[in-house]
Amino acid sequence: MIIGVALMTTEAAQAQQLQTRECNASNIAFVAEAIAKMADGKQKKTASDEIGLASEAMVEGKDDECKDHLLKATLQTK
């Protein structure tokens, strides 16, 4: 349990260090390109799932939700 909390804290700190990207097709494409270059594995799967959710949220006009998913995808590419 302590490890999980530590990981969540680390992820939150990393998220704060990253600038939140605008939710638009250009930024989604940029992150998707980075994901495509990743080695297959859990991180790539998570990033792919998050970028897909970001795209869906953008289409639905859910800007804050899109930004959240875009940030989560970006974190996986680091």
Secondary structure, DSSP 4 states (H G I P E B T S, - for coil): -HHHHHHHHHHHHHHHHSPPPP-SHHHHHHHHHHHHTSPSSHHHHHHHHHHHHHHHHHHTT-HHHHHHHHHHHHHHT-
